[in-house]
Amino acid sequence: MVEDSTGATWIAAIKAGKTVTLSMVALNEATKQVQFADNKATGGALSTYTSWGPTWEMDVKPQISSPGGNILSTYPVALGGYATLSGTSMACPLTAAAVALVAQARSSFDPVLLENLLATTANPQLFNDGTQFYDFLAPVAQQGGGLIQAYDAAFATTLLSPSSLSFNDTDHFISKRQITLKNTSKNRVTYKIGHVPTDTFYTLANSSGYAAPFPNDAVASHASVRLSQQQVTVPAGRSITVDVFPTPPRGVDAKRLGLWSGYITVNGTDGSHLSVPYQGLTGSLQKQQVLFPEDSWISNSTDTNLNPVANGTVFTIPGPGNAGPSDVLPALVVSPALGTRLVRADLVLLSAPPHGSKITTKKFFDTTSIGQPSGSPLLWQSRGPTPISWSGELTDNKFAPPWNV
């Protein structure tokens, strides 16, 4: 790895017909140094791989964002003492430290207060698709309230609550929510209350029931918001409530689940600048198909890649309680397209049992089964593949009869 200026010099020399000769030093003989370079493409932006919200109940997640990309930090001494890493391993410690500092400064570990402070004093960032910045804010589903500002959260005298507003989806649209503004300073403060929307982002890929990869398609349409008050003067120690009435954006394809969002801004004559993130969804979560025919298959329990086995594969399961980690067991893999509250699996006999066999069966909808495999049902399952290896044990701690299922 070299600096971009060095690489550009080599390329120019090669294009000019010159010979570029490199002298490479062995890793164990090379000296170590720390270099700093401005990242003008994505520096300060949300990482392209960061997890998006909202929850499947349309609650706002995440609440805040934290630095987590290319962070120089400590590392095991045997491996050099320092390293540059990315991900939650970097973002979580920074956030935890900020929470501790804010809690200490305010002499309170009240989780609701801390969440409200961190989310409403955060700094919303512009959207970046991994190559460039755009002239609109990143959606709330991606960044929450924005980049955490520990100092502002620690010493804010204006308190906003709640930490975010969700107006749910089209089927369960909430036409009015409220924010509460409290002036904890010793002086009267006048606040201007406004609204900064961002573009609507589609959850699903075009003509698909599956989530789109980043960067999601966006449509230049946003919600409008009516506020019961646009300017208020709040005496010291007093609170005021403001009603928020959203109108979802027009021209959004509901079949693709369009996430619309923005920020209710609060700017005070005392120099305070805060915001409450909000979001809603054009479309119906409840009507979306969660499991498609190709989203479940049988794999070998020892196959870490979860590849499907060939049709007609027969598994011989060891006797009750004898299955070990090296035994190849059938693994039911379920991969929902969207999150779901419950995934249930039932075991069905392939053929009639021998005459005189006593096998207890149960009826579930139009299916007659001998029960569910141990590990079923899966609760609050996220999208993506999850295996259930089956050793013959059922959910009632009994074992399936020695017969084909």
Helices and strands as residue ranges (DSSP letters): H 4-15, G 27-29, E 71-74, G 77-79, E 82-85, H 88-106, H 111-120, E 126-128, E 133-137, H 140-143, H 150-155, E 158-161, E 165-166, E 177-183, E 189-197, E 200-202, E 218-219, E 224-227, E 231-234, E 239-247, G 254-256, E 258-268, E 273-282, G 293-295, E 296-300, E 330-334, E 340-343, E 362-364, E 367-369, E 378-381, E 386-389
